[in-house]
């Protein structure tokens, strides 16, 4: 699915860049893209993909931190600590991104 979406996005971008149809066709494509992005099904799919990505990133974070342990440089450890402190107050996850 990812490769199909990448191909379609590349095809659309190539068409927009390579076309000689002018501004009118560009505006039509832009309007269509805006309508697609505002579709509730597309928004739900994007939100669920973001949620799944955060879950996977959290699992990866814990796996890596378990394996790396105390071998992390102090600057990185301090950054992670500050992100954790901030996440408790503002609803952010371990990576500093908001949970939408």
C-alpha positions in Angstrom: 0.0 0.0 0.0 2.8 2.4 0.9 4.5 1.8 -2.5 1.2 2.4 -4.3 0.7 5.7 -2.5 4.3 6.7 -3.2 3.9 5.9 -6.8 0.6 7.9 -7.1 2.1 10.9 -5.3 5.2 10.8 -7.6 3.0 10.5 -10.7 0.9 13.5 -9.6 4.0 15.5 -8.7 5.6 14.6 -12.0 2.5 15.6 -13.9 2.3 19.0 -12.1 5.9 19.8 -12.6 6.1 18.5 -16.2 2.8 19.7 -17.5 2.4 22.6 -19.9 -1.4 22.8 -19.3 -0.9 26.0 -17.3 -2.2 27.5 -14.1 -5.8 26.4 -14.7 -5.1 22.7 -14.6 -2.8 23.2 -11.6 -5.6 24.9 -9.7 -7.9 22.0 -10.6 -5.4 19.5 -9.2 -4.9 21.6 -6.1 -8.7 21.7 -5.5 -9.0 18.0 -5.9 -6.1 17.3 -3.5 -7.7 19.6 -0.9 -11.1 17.8 -1.3 -9.5 14.4 -0.9 -7.5 15.5 2.2 -10.7 16.8 3.8 -12.6 13.5 3.2 -13.4 11.9 6.7 -12.3 8.5 5.5 -8.9 9.9 4.5 -8.6 11.8 7.8 -9.5 8.7 9.9 -6.9 6.7 8.0 -4.2 9.3 8.6 -5.1 9.6 12.3 -4.9 5.8 12.8 -1.6 5.7 10.9 -0.2 8.4 13.2 -1.5 6.5 16.2 0.1 3.2 15.1 3.3 5.0 14.3 3.4 6.5 17.8 2.8 3.0 19.3 5.5 1.4 17.3 7.9 4.3 18.0 7.2 3.9 21.8 7.9 0.1 21.6 11.1 0.8 19.6 12.2 3.4 22.2 11.8 1.0 25.1 13.5 -1.9 23.2 16.5 0.3 22.3 16.7 1.8 25.7 16.7 -1.7 27.3 19.5 -2.9 25.0 21.6 0.3 25.2 21.2 0.9 28.9 23.8 3.3 30.4 25.9 3.5 27.3 23.9 6.5 26.1 25.8 9.9 26.1 24.7 12.2 28.8 23.4 14.8 26.4 21.0 12.3 24.9 19.9 11.0 28.3 19.2 14.6 29.4 17.2 15.3 26.3 15.0 12.1 26.9 14.6 13.1 30.5 13.4 16.6 29.6 11.0 15.2 27.0 9.5 12.8 29.6 9.0 15.6 32.1 7.4 17.8 29.5 5.2 15.0 28.3 3.6 14.6 31.7 2.5 18.2 31.7 1.5 18.8 28.1 0.2 15.5 26.8 3.2 14.6 24.6 4.7 11.2 24.2 8.3 10.1 24.7 9.3 11.6 21.3 7.9 15.1 22.0 5.0 14.7 19.6 1.4 15.5 20.6 -1.2 12.7 20.8 -3.8 13.7 18.2 
